Amino acid sequence: MTDLVPLRRALISVSDKTGLVELGRALAARGVELLSTGGTARSLREAGLGVIDVADVTGFPEMMDGRVKTLHPMVHGGLLALRDNPAHVAAMESHGIGAIDLLVVNLYPFEETVAAGGDYAECIENIDIGGPAMIRAAAKNHAFVNVVVDTADYAPLLAELEVQGGATTLAFRQALAQRAYARTAAYDAAVSNWMAGALGETAPRRRAFAGTLAQTLRYGENPHQRAAFYVDGSDRPGVATATQWQGKELSYNNINDTDAAFELVSEFLPADGPACAIIKHANPCGVARGASLEEAYRRAFDCDRTSAFGGIVALNMKLDAPTARAICEIFTEVVIAPAADDAAKEIFAAKKNLRLLTAGGLANPAAPGLAFRQVSGGFLVQDRDNGRLTRDALKVVTKRPPSEAEIADMLFAWTVAKHVKSNAIVYVRDGATVGVGAGQMSRVDSTRIAARKAQDMAEVLGLAAPLTRGSVVASDAFFPFPDGLLTTAEAGATAVIQPGGSMRDDEVIAAADEAGLAMVFTGMRHFLH
């Protein structure tokens, strides 16, 4: 392959006009001939640049509302011809096809149209055809052609031309080609996934996902693993869209844990009061409501102070100074909130290793979406767990119905349990977790671990009895035997919320009645693996 290729002729056709005029001027200053289409040509001409219309090159006007303008041998021949192949060169000369050395294309804004709620017809009209065809052609012929699909590559292109005296190297063109194919792949993935949704196809024959690099990471879960963070372009508030105000770069584990924390705290609407979630290794070690944000944090912290050290704190309201001061009393990796006031930022500024993120809002826990996970040889895809539970959905199955206070705590515990790795057991008292058992192979073990943590915290707090006394318990799946239920009663729980559906439900209900527990079934499970 040829290394240095001089740039003499460029075709520019973009929907995003960011940096267009500056690019056009820089190319023209180097004597590069500019070809263009439609609005791109108009913008360049308005800037005083000489532009040749593609229609003048092809001999055909743009037609069919712009659907047909670049799909022509005069364009694709100029992009695909091998300049070192005599037969190709002869064909170009015979048909008057001029070589195109640079293609600058960014595609119709399909993803933006979908995100803005465009209807079916509008989305279809924003599927680009000519753009991807030209991009693929230019990328295939990167031995001779530069292809730019992202405004972020304008500056590197001009820098390369400066260094190479108006030419580009093969390595540079190869890098551009890789980005070009990644862009068309992502575009096609967006179109195919949207169409599957529009047609109600929940399991299409082929499924593709794509992302844009947000940052390379120092390493993955462990130092010997390479890693990077990609964003999918959605506007769901969270770690992917947040602004980082201070602190060192987020790590792989930071990002994973911060996402878990913010998804959990987003379950609690600010209108219902302040809430805080503290996460360690993707599991909650404390979640609470409070009369103030500071109180919510302190109550969450008092669930498991040991695990909270070096954890992630997520808040459902604007971070204020009193809460910031409370958080600074121990080492915390990341704090994420919808916003933060100036006083809180100033307090955190003294903690150089603490990362502060603001997401601009809360994630909608009821929003639909897809979640996927890699397995050897493939990946699993499912709906996001957006299951919600209302008071009316609870089915009382015991002789004693729960009190209103117990129901309120049940719903809180159930919400938290949705975000705890299975088998999940969550003890709650007065709107705060007081014991969390996560990720155990046995549900009984989860009940015991959570109760034991509560006993340990009672000693730390100087309490006469653990806060599981008088608490309620949420189980993310049914109790298969009465033993797990009875363990919660031994810990002092008075009420239980669980899905129900076990073959031994009658035995479990009888055990609850004998222990004097109130119990409700939800008919919904919240496994999280």
N, C-alpha and C positions, 0 to 999 in steps of 0.2 A: 504494500500500500504506500501511496505517496504521503510524506510527512507534511511539509509545509505546503499549504494551498492558499494562493492569494484570493482575496475577497473582492470581486468586481461587480457582482449583480445580486440584489437582494429582493425578495418578495416578502412584503409585510402585510398581514391581515389580522387585526386583533379586535377583540370585543372590549378588553380592558385597555384603555388608552393611557394608563399610568406610565409616565416616562417615554411615551411614544415620540413626541417632538424632539426631545433631547437625543434620543437614539437616532432618529432620522437625520438630524443636523450633524451628528458625529460621523455617521456613515457617509453623508453627502460631502463632508469636508475631506474625506479620504478618496473622493471620486467614485464612490459606489453608486451604480445606477439603481434607482428605487422603483419597484413595481408594487402596485397596491390595488385594493378593492374598496368600493363603497365608502363607508364612513371613515375608514382609516386613511384613504387617499384624500378625502376632503380635509381631515385634520392636518395632514402634512402640507397640503396646498395652502391652507389658511396660515400656516407658519412660514410661508414663503419658499417652500421646497419644491423642486421639480419632481413630478411623479408621473409615471406611465401607468395608465389603467390596464389591468389585466385583460379587460375586454378588447383593448386595442391590440394586445398580443395574440389573443386567441381568435380574434375576428368574430366573436360572438358576444352579444350584450349579456349583462346579468339578466336572468329571467326567473320566472316562477317565484317571485318575491324573494329573490336572492338565493334560492335553493340551488341554483345552477350558475356557477360563475368560474370556479377553478378546476372543475372536473373535465380536463381537456388535455390532449397530448402535448400541446405547446407548454403547458405547465408541468405535467408529470414527466414528460420527456426531459425537460430542463433539470428536474430534480433527480431522476433515476439514471440518466446516462452515465456510463463509466467513461471517464475522460481519457483513460489509457487503453480503451478498447477501440481499435480502428473501425470496426463495424458500427459501433455506437456513434462514433464521431462522424462517420459518413452519413448515417441516418439523420443526425442533427443538421448537417450541412444541406442534405437533400431536401429536408422539410422546413428549413429555416428556424430550427429550434435553438433558442439561446440558452446557455447554461445558467442555472441559478445556483449561486454559491452559498447563499444564506436564506433560510426560511425562518421568519418570525411569526408565529401564530399562537394566540391563546384562544381557547374554544368558547363557543356560545355558553353563557352562564347557566347551564342546566342545573347544577347543584343549588345555585342561589335561587333559581326559579322554584324548585321543589321546596326549599327551606322557607320561601316566602308564601307558600300555600297556593302556588299556581294550580289551575285546574288541568285536567287531562290534556286538552287541546293545546294549552299554553306550554305545558311541559314538553309535549311532542315537538312543537315548533322550535324549542330551544335545544333540540338534539342536533349537534353539529355533524355534518357528513363530510363536506369538503375539507374541513380543517384536519380531522383525524387521518383522512386519506393522504393529504400532503405531508403531515407529520411522519407517518409511517414510511412514506416514500423517501423523504429526506434522511430519516434516521437509518434506514437500510443502506443508503448510499453515503454513509458518514465518511467513507474514504475520501470524498470530495466535497461534501455538503455539510454546512453547519445548520443545526436546527435548534431554535430557541423557543421554548413553550412557557417560560416563566419570566415575569418582569424582573425577578431577582437575578437573572442571568445577563441582563443588559450590561451592567457594569463590568462583570468578568469578561464578557465578550470584547468590550472596548479596551479593556486592559490587555487582553491577549493580542489584539490588533496593534496596540501601541508597542508592545514588547517585540512582536514578530514582524514589524514593519508592514502592516496591512495584511498579514496572512495569519493562519491558525495552524496549530500542530495537530497531528492525528490523535494524540492523547486527549487534547481538548475536545475535539469533535466526538470522540468516543464517549466522553463523559456527558456531553450534551445529548447524544443519541440515547444513552441509558435513561436519562431523565425524561426524554420525550416518550419512550415506550412506557415508562412508569406512569406518565400522565395519561396517555390514552387508555392504559389498562384501568387506572382509577376512574376515568370518565365512563368507560364501558361498564365497570362495576356499579357505578352510581345509577346509570340508566337501567341496567338489568335488575338491580334490587328495587328501584322505584317501580318498575313495571310489574315485578312480581307482587309487590304490595298493592298496586292499583288493580291487579287482576285477582287479588285474594289468594294468590299462590303461596302457601306457607312453607312448602318444601320444593322449591324449583330444582330441576335436574342438575343444574350447575349453580353454585353460589360463590361469589367473589367479594372480598373485602379489600379496602385500600386505605392508605393513610399517608400523611405528609410528615416528614421528619420535623419534630419540634426541637429535639436536642439529642446529642449523643451523651451517653452516661459513662461515668468512670468505670463501672462494671455492673453486672446484674445482681441477682440475689447474693452471689458470692464473688469474691475478687477474681476468680479464674474464669468467670463468665462475661463475655462481651454483651453489651446491651445498648438500646436506643429507645427513645420515646417518640411515638407517632401519634398524630391527632387525626380524627376522622372528618373534621370540618363541620361537625354538628355544633349547635349553639347551646348545648346543655351546660348550665353553669357547673363548674367543678374544677378539678386540678388542671384539666387540659386548657381551660379558658381563663384561668385565674392570672392575676398580676402578682408577681413576687416583688415585695417591697424591700426585702433585706435578706441577709443570710447567704450561706454558700449554696452551690448548685444542689438541687434535689437529686437524691439517689433513686435507684430502681425501687427499693423497698419503701422509701419516703413517698413516692408517687402512688404506689399500690395502697399503702396504709392511709394516705390522705384522701384518696378516692373513697375508700371504705368509710372513713370518718364523715366526710361531707355528705355522702349518700344517706347515711344514717340520720345525721342531724337535720337533713332536709325533710325528713318525715314530720317534723314538728313546726307547724306554722307560727310565725312571729305573733300573729293575732291571738294565739292561745298562750302566749307568754314565752319568756326566755328559756332556752334549752341548750345543753352542752353534751357533747359526746367525746370521750377520751378513748383512743384506739391504740392497741399494741399488737403488732403482728396480725393486722387485719381483723382483730376481734375487739369488741368493746370491753374495756375494763371498768367503765363507769359511764352512766348516762343519767341525766337528771333535768328536771325543770326547777325553776326557782322564781322568787318574787323579783329578783334582779339577775342580770347575766353573771355577776360575780357569785351570787348565791348558787346559781345553777352549776357553775364550775366547781365550787367547793363541795357541793353535794355529790357531784359526779366523782370528784377526786377521792372522797371519803369511802367510796365503794371498794377501792383497791389501790391504796397509795403506792404500794410497792411496784405494781405493774405500770402505773401511770408515769413513773420516772422514765424519761426518754421517749415518751409517747407522742401521739398526735392529738391535738385539741381542735375540735370543730364546734363552731357556734352558729346559732340560727339567726343572730341579729348583729348589728354593728358593734364591733369590739370597742369597749370604752376603757378609760384609764383604770378604774378600780379592778376590772377583770384582768387587764394586762398586768397590773402589779401582782395580783394573786397568782397568775400563771408563772410569773418570773420567780416565784419562791422555790421552784424546783427546775431541774433541767428538762426542757421540752424541745423536741425536734422541730415540729411544724405547728403553726396555728393557722387555721383557715376559717374565714367568716365572709359573709356577704360584703362587708365593708369594715373599715376601721377609722376611728377619728384621729385627729392629729396628735392628741395627747397620748393615745395608746401607741401610736407609731414612735413617738419620742421616747417612751418608756422602753420599748423593745429595741430601740437603736443601741442601747447599752449592751445588748445581748447579741454579739456578732454572729454566734453560731445558730441562733434561732431564726427560722424562716417564717416570714409573715406573708400569707397569701390572701388576697381578696377576690372573690368570685363574681361580684356584681349582682348576686341574687342567689336563690336556692334552686336546687334541682327539683323538678316536678316528679314526685315518687309515683304518681299515677300515669305518667306519660308512657305510651307504648314504645317499644324498641326491641332490638335484638342483642343478645349476649352470646359470645362464642368462646370456645376453649379448645386448645389443641390437644389431640391425643396422637399416639403413634399411628402414622398412616392417614391422618385426616383431622377433622375438627368437628366438634359438636356445636349446634346452633339451637338456641331456644329463645322464646320471648323473655324480655326482662321481667323479673318478678315484681310486677306492679300491683299485686293483690292487696286490696284494702279491706279493712273490716270495720263495720259500724256496730253500734250497740244493738241495733235491731237484729243483727245477724247471729247474735249469741243464743245458743240453745241450752237452757238450764236442764241438767240431767240428774241432779242430786235432790234429796229431800229438802235441804236448806238452800234457798236461793241466795246469791251473793248480795251484799249491801251495795248501795250506790258508790261508796268509797272504794269497795273492792272492785267493782266494775271499772271504775276509772283507772285503778292501778293495773287491772287485767289488760285493758286496752293498751296502756303504756308498755307493759311487759311484753305483750304480743308484738308490738311494733319493734321493740328492741330485738326480740328473738329472731325476727326476720333477717337480722344482720349479724347473727352469731353463727359461727360454723357448727354444723351438726356433728354429734347430737347436742342440741342447745337447750339449756335450762337457765331461766332468768328469774331471780327473786326480785321483787319490787315492793317498796313500802313508801307511801306518801309521795309518789311521783319521782322516785329515784331508785336506781338499781342498788341492791344491797348484797348481791351475790350473782356471779355469772359463771356457768360451767359450759365450756366450749370444746368442740372437736374430739369428743371421746368416743371410743368404740362402743361403749355401753352407756345407755341413758341413765342407769343407776349411778354410774361413776360421775356423770355430769352433775347430778343432783347433790352428790356427796362433796364433790370438789367445790361447787358454788357455796354450799353450806359451810364448808371448812374455811373458805376465804372470809366469809362473814364473821366466823368466830375469831379469826386472826385480827380482823379489823376492829372487832369489839375491844380486844385487848389494847390495840393501838390508840383507840379513841377513849379508853377508860370507861367503857360501858359495862353495866352489870350483866347484860345479855346481848347476844348478837341481834342485829336488826332484822334477821329473818323471822324473829318472833313477831307475829302479827302481819306478816307479809303475804303477798300473793305470788303465784308461780306460773310462768308461761313455759310450755314445752312446744318446740317447733314441730314435733310429730307426736303421734299417739303414744301412750304408755302401753307397751305390749303385755305387761304384767302389773299387778298391784304394787310390786316391791319399790319401784321408782317413786310412785305416788306416796307411799307410806314414808319413804325417806324424807320427802318434802314436809310431811306432817310432823315428823320427828324434829325437823329443823325449826318448826314453829309456824309454818305457813297455814293460812286459814282458807285459802281459795285457790283454785287451779283453772287455768285456761289451756285447752289443748284441742287438736283437731278432731279427735275421736276417729272411729273407723277400725279399731282393732277387733279381732275375733273374740277377744276377752273383755270387750267394753263392759259387759254386765258385771264381771268380777271386779273390774277397776271401779265402777260406779258404786258397787256394794262396799268396797273398801273405803271409798271416800265418805259414804254415808256413815259407816261405823266409826270413822275418825272425826266425824263432825265437820268435814270440809264441804264447802260449796264448790261446784265444778260446772263449767260450761264447755260445750263443744263449739268449734268454729266451722267445721266442715271444710277447712282450708289448711294445707300444710305449707311450711316455709323451710324446707331443706335448703341448706347452703353449703356446698362442698368446696 
